[in-house]
C-alpha cells in the first residue's frame, strides 16, 4: 500500500519488502537446517518415538481444546438492538431518543 504516489516511495517500499523477505527466508533456511541436523542425529527407533510423542501431544491438545475453550467470546451487552430490514413504518418524533425497532412488516395495525 503506497501512502503517496511518488515513484521513489514505491521503489523504497519495494526495497524494504525485498530485504525483509530475504531475512525471513534466510531465517527459515537456517532453522530448517538446524532442525534437520538435530533430527537426523537420532536412530530410526528414536525418530519413531519422537514422532509418536509429538503426535500424542498434538492429539491431547486438540482433544482438550474441544472440551475447554482457550478463548472466550465476549457476551453482547443487554442494550443490543437488532437492526430491521427495510424502511421504518413512520418517522420518529424529534424528542424520541431510542431507535425505532419496528418496520412496516412487523407493526400491527
Residue, then its C-alpha position, 0 to 999 in steps of 0.5 A: x500500500x503506497x501512502x503517496x504516489x511518488x515513484x521513489x516511495x514505491x521503489x523504497x517500499x519495494x526495497x524494504x519488502x525485498x530485504x525483509x523477505x530475504x531475512x525471513x527466508x534466510x531465517x527459515x533456511x537456517x532453522x530448517x537446517x538446524x532442525x534437520x541436523x538435530x533430527x537426523x542425529x537420532x536412530x530410526x527407533x528414536x525418530x519413531x518415538x519422537x514422532x509418536x510423542x509429538x503426535x500424542x501431544x498434538x492429539x491431547x491438545x486438540x482433544x482438550x481444546x474441544x472440551x475447554x475453550x482457550x478463548x472466550x467470546x465476549x457476551x453482547x451487552x443487554x442494550x443490543x438492538x437488532x437492526x430491521x430490514x427495510x424502511x421504518x413504518x413512520x418517522x420518529x418524533x424529534x424528542x424520541x431518543x431510542x431507535x425505532x425497532x419496528x418496520x412496516x412488516x412487523x407493526x400491527x395495525 
